[in-house]
């Protein structure tokens, strides 16, 4: 499981930002924004996030769940939905609050959660 989880994690995009609170760096992946790590250096932070991500993916695999594909994986299908301006604003805010870079990633993750 860990080898497969490591292979999947290697396709993920990592985001690292300075953390004034911790005096180092804070990081996460775009694909699993709720999996986080930190470190004194950027490299240590990425290692921390990667380790946490591998554990999260391994857990998903053990439960029979399908981890999300890498953010750079090709996407060929499109779904259009109509929203009110207020609905769009609320979705934008929730996506940012949850750490997603785009509304599309947020909606895709929310819609697919628990469907596997």
Backbone as ProteinMPNN parsed JSONL, in Angstrom:
{"seq_chain_A": "XXXXXXXXXXXXXXXXXXXXXXXXXXXXXXXXXXXXXXXXXXXXXXXXXXXXXXXXXXXXXXXXXXXXXXXXXXXXXXXXXXXXXXXXXXXXXXXXXXXXXXXXXXXXXXXXXXXX", "coords_chain_A": {"N_chain_A": [[0.821, -1.204, 0.0], [1.918, 1.27, 0.817], [3.875, 1.763, -1.123], [2.351, 2.108, -3.462], [0.822, 4.283, -2.606], [2.853, 6.172, -2.333], [3.622, 6.433, -5.01], [1.32, 7.589, -6.105], [1.211, 9.962, -4.588], [3.443, 11.237, -5.591], [2.563, 12.426, -7.88], [1.209, 14.629, -7.124], [0.634, 18.145, -6.463], [2.488, 20.377, -4.545], [2.115, 22.924, -2.121], [3.847, 25.451, -0.582], [4.28, 27.734, 2.014], [5.604, 30.608, 3.741], [5.568, 30.582, 7.312], [4.752, 32.619, 9.788], [3.928, 32.183, 12.384], [4.953, 29.646, 13.109], [7.569, 30.013, 12.558], [8.839, 28.985, 10.371], [7.974, 27.006, 7.696], [4.808, 26.279, 6.139], [2.795, 23.782, 4.685], [0.836, 22.114, 2.073], [-1.092, 19.883, -0.061], [-2.486, 20.4, -3.331], [-4.396, 18.614, -4.102], [-5.286, 17.229, -1.833], [-6.172, 19.227, 0.283], [-6.601, 19.317, 3.018], [-4.657, 17.856, 4.192], [-1.746, 18.443, 5.824], [1.492, 19.917, 6.546], [4.562, 20.918, 8.189], [7.685, 22.708, 8.573], [11.078, 23.653, 9.361], [12.589, 24.423, 7.186], [12.006, 24.885, 3.628], [12.371, 22.464, 2.273], [12.193, 20.583, 4.364], [9.577, 21.016, 5.083], [8.181, 20.225, 2.745], [8.879, 17.507, 2.77], [7.552, 16.75, 5.117], [4.858, 17.247, 4.435], [4.63, 15.505, 2.264], [5.019, 12.997, 3.512], [2.767, 12.935, 5.235], [0.79, 13.021, 3.294], [1.206, 10.619, 1.891], [0.541, 8.81, 3.917], [-2.188, 9.478, 4.236], [-3.2, 8.807, 1.704], [-2.587, 6.061, 1.63], [-4.272, 5.181, 3.673], [-6.754, 5.766, 2.512], [-6.666, 3.986, 0.335], [-6.586, 1.528, 1.706], [-9.143, 1.522, 2.738], [-10.59, 1.114, 0.525], [-11.156, 3.295, -1.003], [-10.855, 5.759, -3.63], [-8.124, 7.706, -4.209], [-7.777, 11.222, -5.037], [-6.925, 12.196, -8.4], [-3.81, 13.547, -9.619], [-3.406, 17.121, -9.682], [-2.535, 18.013, -12.115], [-3.307, 16.093, -13.852], [-4.832, 15.04, -16.907], [-7.956, 16.467, -17.8], [-10.953, 15.868, -19.338], [-13.672, 16.125, -19.521], [-16.569, 18.209, -19.105], [-18.783, 20.004, -16.993], [-21.539, 22.072, -16.782], [-23.097, 24.38, -14.633], [-25.822, 26.309, -13.388], [-25.88, 29.15, -11.343], [-26.912, 31.395, -8.725], [-25.762, 34.756, -8.181], [-25.137, 35.082, -5.486], [-24.911, 32.413, -4.623], [-22.643, 31.619, -6.078], [-20.717, 33.319, -4.955], [-20.712, 32.36, -2.292], [-19.787, 29.739, -2.718], [-17.248, 30.289, -3.801], [-16.037, 31.514, -1.546], [-16.096, 29.388, 0.336], [-14.505, 27.524, -1.002], [-11.998, 28.813, -1.019], [-11.632, 29.039, 1.753], [-11.395, 26.365, 2.423], [-9.005, 25.822, 1.296], [-8.648, 25.369, -1.411], [-7.471, 25.948, -4.723], [-9.04, 26.504, -6.887], [-12.492, 26.913, -7.84], [-13.499, 24.853, -9.346], [-11.909, 22.607, -8.587], [-12.706, 22.425, -5.923], [-15.51, 21.93, -6.115], [-15.475, 19.523, -7.589], [-14.105, 17.796, -5.792], [-15.847, 17.892, -3.568], [-18.188, 16.85, -4.704], [-17.421, 14.271, -5.441], [-16.718, 13.091, -3.089], [-17.127, 10.362, -1.066], [-18.385, 8.837, -3.025], [-17.139, 6.672, -4.072]], "CA_chain_A": [[0.0, 0.0, 0.0], [2.734, 2.48, 0.914], [4.538, 2.009, -2.408], [1.328, 2.664, -4.353], [0.5, 5.614, -2.079], [3.978, 7.036, -2.686], [3.549, 6.697, -6.447], [0.222, 8.543, -6.311], [1.612, 11.243, -3.98], [4.462, 11.882, -6.427], [1.888, 13.168, -8.956], [0.493, 15.747, -6.513], [1.279, 19.457, -6.427], [2.686, 20.817, -3.17], [2.129, 24.368, -1.912], [4.593, 25.771, 0.639], [4.243, 29.165, 2.311], [6.23, 30.951, 5.019], [4.662, 30.611, 8.462], [5.286, 33.483, 10.837], [3.601, 31.576, 13.677], [5.842, 28.519, 13.396], [8.944, 30.402, 12.306], [9.357, 28.141, 9.3], [7.095, 26.911, 6.536], [3.578, 25.504, 6.241], [2.499, 23.285, 3.345], [-0.282, 21.207, 1.808], [-1.201, 19.538, -1.473], [-3.702, 20.917, -3.957], [-5.362, 17.528, -4.237], [-5.798, 16.916, -0.495], [-5.794, 20.442, 1.006], [-6.725, 19.142, 4.465], [-3.449, 17.163, 4.654], [-0.79, 19.535, 5.959], [2.754, 19.664, 7.22], [5.369, 22.114, 8.391], [9.105, 22.449, 8.754], [11.92, 24.847, 9.497], [13.012, 24.791, 5.836], [11.045, 24.48, 2.606], [12.574, 21.041, 2.002], [11.64, 19.829, 5.496], [8.123, 21.164, 4.996], [7.717, 19.35, 1.666], [9.004, 16.129, 3.269], [6.487, 16.559, 6.099], [3.584, 17.164, 3.706], [4.66, 14.277, 1.46], [4.812, 11.872, 4.433], [1.36, 12.959, 5.653], [-0.013, 12.71, 2.112], [1.336, 9.177, 1.651], [-0.273, 8.134, 4.947], [-3.605, 9.704, 3.924], [-3.529, 8.018, 0.512], [-2.566, 4.646, 2.029], [-5.514, 4.948, 4.424], [-7.846, 5.739, 1.534], [-6.566, 2.733, -0.417], [-6.976, 0.437, 2.607], [-10.604, 1.586, 2.901], [-11.216, 0.885, -0.772], [-11.485, 4.583, -1.616], [-9.97, 6.191, -4.712], [-7.553, 9.036, -3.972], [-7.921, 12.096, -6.205], [-5.819, 12.233, -9.348], [-2.994, 14.743, -9.521], [-4.031, 18.334, -10.223], [-2.116, 18.206, -13.5], [-3.838, 15.013, -14.69], [-5.734, 15.597, -17.921], [-9.397, 16.463, -17.57], [-11.537, 16.015, -20.669], [-15.119, 16.316, -19.444], [-16.973, 19.476, -18.51], [-20.164, 20.101, -16.532], [-21.936, 23.466, -16.548], [-24.228, 24.54, -13.727], [-26.271, 27.695, -13.228], [-25.913, 29.583, -9.948], [-27.161, 32.812, -8.478], [-24.526, 35.455, -7.818], [-24.871, 34.795, -4.074], [-24.422, 31.027, -4.534], [-21.273, 31.607, -6.589], [-19.896, 33.964, -3.938], [-20.582, 31.433, -1.158], [-18.921, 28.632, -3.135], [-15.891, 30.846, -3.874], [-15.531, 31.694, -0.181], [-15.864, 28.07, 0.937], [-13.36, 26.914, -1.688], [-10.789, 29.448, -0.48], [-11.528, 28.682, 3.17], [-10.969, 24.966, 2.479], [-7.648, 25.732, 0.774], [-8.611, 25.008, -2.825], [-7.038, 27.002, -5.619], [-10.097, 26.833, -7.84], [-13.841, 26.453, -7.54], [-13.651, 23.55, -10.007], [-11.33, 21.57, -7.726], [-13.554, 22.325, -4.737], [-16.769, 21.269, -6.466], [-15.169, 18.137, -7.961], [-13.792, 17.054, -4.572], [-17.07, 17.777, -2.765], [-19.149, 15.979, -5.385], [-16.933, 12.893, -5.504], [-16.495, 12.586, -1.736], [-18.045, 9.312, -0.648], [-19.063, 8.153, -4.126], [-16.37, 5.481, -4.484]], "C_chain_A": [[0.862, 1.264, 0.0], [3.431, 2.796, -0.398], [3.562, 2.643, -3.396], [0.952, 4.075, -3.908], [1.606, 6.606, -2.428], [3.974, 7.4, -4.16], [2.471, 7.741, -6.738], [0.621, 9.925, -5.782], [2.631, 11.978, -4.839], [3.848, 12.653, -7.594], [1.179, 14.415, -8.431], [1.331, 17.023, -6.54], [1.314, 19.95, -4.985], [2.784, 22.335, -3.115], [2.807, 24.624, -0.574], [4.607, 27.284, 0.807], [4.98, 29.432, 3.618], [5.184, 31.011, 6.129], [5.303, 31.438, 9.562], [5.065, 32.872, 12.212], [4.608, 30.497, 14.062], [7.307, 28.879, 13.193], [9.605, 29.546, 11.245], [8.406, 28.185, 8.122], [5.91, 26.0, 6.825], [3.236, 25.044, 4.834], [1.305, 22.354, 3.299], [-0.207, 20.802, 0.344], [-2.474, 20.165, -2.028], [-4.796, 19.862, -3.957], [-6.017, 17.147, -2.918], [-5.464, 18.094, 0.419], [-5.899, 20.334, 2.518], [-5.552, 18.35, 5.045], [-2.329, 18.193, 4.645], [0.495, 19.075, 6.635], [3.485, 20.975, 7.419], [6.823, 21.714, 8.561], [9.875, 23.746, 8.845], [12.405, 25.353, 8.139], [11.927, 24.359, 4.848], [11.145, 22.981, 2.331], [11.984, 20.18, 3.111], [10.118, 19.881, 5.474], [7.561, 20.24, 3.918], [7.798, 17.894, 2.097], [7.879, 15.805, 4.244], [5.129, 16.393, 5.419], [3.525, 15.867, 2.913], [4.39, 13.054, 2.34], [3.348, 11.795, 4.881], [0.442, 12.574, 4.498], [0.029, 11.217, 1.808], [0.498, 8.4, 2.659], [-1.764, 8.281, 4.65], [-4.037, 8.86, 2.727], [-3.563, 6.534, 0.853], [-3.834, 4.287, 2.798], [-6.706, 4.871, 3.48], [-7.846, 4.419, 0.767], [-7.002, 1.545, 0.435], [-8.488, 0.381, 2.795], [-11.349, 1.33, 1.591], [-11.636, 2.154, -1.479], [-10.479, 4.9, -2.717], [-9.432, 7.579, -4.405], [-7.729, 9.908, -5.217], [-6.7, 11.999, -7.116], [-5.051, 13.533, -9.152], [-3.654, 15.93, -10.201], [-3.667, 18.554, -11.683], [-2.584, 17.076, -14.41], [-4.819, 15.6, -15.697], [-7.204, 15.441, -17.542], [-10.046, 16.723, -18.931], [-13.035, 16.306, -20.65], [-15.445, 17.626, -18.741], [-18.445, 19.414, -18.13], [-20.449, 21.574, -16.261], [-23.134, 23.491, -15.617], [-24.576, 26.027, -13.631], [-26.41, 27.994, -11.738], [-26.391, 31.022, -9.874], [-25.823, 33.449, -8.122], [-24.143, 35.151, -6.368], [-24.352, 33.37, -3.898], [-22.973, 30.943, -4.989], [-20.322, 32.216, -5.563], [-19.666, 33.028, -2.757], [-19.662, 30.266, -1.497], [-17.475, 29.103, -3.228], [-15.272, 30.964, -2.484], [-15.212, 30.357, 0.484], [-14.665, 27.379, 0.304], [-12.056, 27.494, -1.154], [-10.556, 29.057, 0.965], [-11.006, 27.249, 3.33], [-9.583, 24.765, 1.873], [-7.546, 25.332, -0.687], [-8.204, 26.212, -3.656], [-8.136, 27.421, -6.581], [-11.437, 26.282, -7.375], [-14.054, 25.072, -8.156], [-13.11, 22.423, -9.142], [-12.194, 21.349, -6.49], [-14.838, 21.555, -5.036], [-16.53, 19.804, -6.815], [-14.916, 17.296, -6.719], [-15.043, 16.839, -3.729], [-18.057, 16.8, -3.392], [-18.719, 14.519, -5.359], [-16.703, 12.276, -4.132], [-17.562, 11.546, -1.402], [-18.765, 8.592, -1.772], [-18.345, 6.892, -4.561], [-16.724, 4.278, -3.655]], "O_chain_A": [[0.575, 2.216, -0.727], [3.57, 3.965, -0.759], [3.907, 3.602, -4.086], [0.783, 4.964, -4.742], [1.325, 7.752, -2.778], [4.284, 8.533, -4.527], [2.687, 8.664, -7.524], [0.397, 10.936, -6.447], [2.684, 13.208, -4.821], [4.535, 13.451, -8.233], [0.609, 15.177, -9.213], [2.558, 16.985, -6.628], [0.297, 19.942, -4.291], [3.445, 22.958, -3.946], [2.393, 24.08, 0.451], [4.907, 28.022, -0.131], [4.985, 28.583, 4.509], [4.053, 31.442, 5.905], [6.273, 31.014, 10.19], [5.902, 33.016, 13.104], [5.061, 30.442, 15.205], [8.193, 28.131, 13.608], [10.828, 29.406, 11.239], [8.072, 29.255, 7.612], [5.992, 25.079, 7.639], [3.365, 25.815, 3.883], [0.825, 21.87, 4.324], [0.629, 21.305, -0.406], [-3.421, 20.429, -1.287], [-5.978, 20.18, -3.827], [-7.192, 16.779, -2.897], [-4.565, 17.982, 1.252], [-5.347, 21.169, 3.234], [-5.462, 18.188, 6.262], [-1.996, 18.751, 3.6], [0.565, 17.991, 7.213], [3.085, 22.013, 6.891], [7.148, 20.532, 8.678], [9.384, 24.805, 8.454], [12.61, 26.553, 7.953], [11.044, 23.57, 5.185], [10.128, 22.306, 2.173], [11.347, 19.163, 2.837], [9.451, 18.901, 5.808], [6.571, 19.546, 4.153], [6.882, 17.119, 1.821], [7.316, 14.711, 4.204], [4.347, 15.513, 5.779], [2.49, 15.2, 2.887], [3.62, 12.174, 1.957], [2.76, 10.713, 4.903], [-0.559, 11.885, 4.694], [-1.001, 10.617, 1.501], [-0.179, 7.438, 2.295], [-2.522, 7.322, 4.793], [-5.115, 8.267, 2.737], [-4.466, 5.82, 0.417], [-4.404, 3.214, 2.597], [-7.569, 4.007, 3.634], [-8.897, 3.808, 0.571], [-7.704, 0.656, -0.049], [-9.049, -0.697, 2.99], [-12.58, 1.328, 1.554], [-12.391, 2.105, -2.45], [-9.372, 4.362, -2.724], [-10.203, 8.537, -4.346], [-7.822, 9.388, -6.329], [-5.585, 11.75, -6.657], [-5.572, 14.497, -8.591], [-4.378, 15.766, -11.183], [-4.41, 19.211, -12.413], [-2.297, 17.088, -15.607], [-5.55, 16.541, -15.387], [-7.624, 14.405, -17.027], [-9.713, 17.702, -19.598], [-13.599, 16.696, -21.672], [-14.688, 18.091, -17.889], [-19.257, 18.841, -18.856], [-19.672, 22.242, -15.579], [-24.077, 22.718, -15.786], [-23.708, 26.887, -13.78], [-26.976, 27.209, -10.977], [-26.286, 31.773, -10.843], [-24.864, 32.749, -7.798], [-22.964, 34.982, -6.058], [-23.442, 33.143, -3.101], [-22.161, 30.269, -4.355], [-19.237, 31.682, -5.329], [-18.54, 32.914, -2.272], [-18.852, 29.849, -0.67], [-16.567, 28.4, -2.785], [-14.128, 30.564, -2.269], [-14.17, 30.215, 1.125], [-13.891, 26.719, 0.998], [-11.115, 26.752, -0.869], [-9.426, 28.776, 1.366], [-10.261, 26.959, 4.265], [-9.04, 23.661, 1.926], [-6.46, 24.989, -1.155], [-8.547, 27.35, -3.336], [-8.161, 28.564, -7.039], [-11.503, 25.314, -6.617], [-14.712, 24.218, -7.561], [-13.769, 21.396, -8.976], [-12.39, 20.212, -6.061], [-15.207, 20.639, -4.301], [-17.29, 18.934, -6.391], [-15.454, 16.195, -6.601], [-15.279, 15.738, -3.231], [-18.688, 16.013, -2.687], [-19.56, 13.626, -5.266], [-16.512, 11.065, -4.023], [-18.758, 11.832, -1.454], [-19.675, 7.805, -1.508], [-18.89, 6.115, -5.345], [-16.173, 3.198, -3.867]]}, "name": "protein", "num_of_chains": 1, "seq": "XXXXXXXXXXXXXXXXXXXXXXXXXXXXXXXXXXXXXXXXXXXXXXXXXXXXXXXXXXXXXXXXXXXXXXXXXXXXXXXXXXXXXXXXXXXXXXXXXXXXXXXXXXXXXXXXXXXX"}
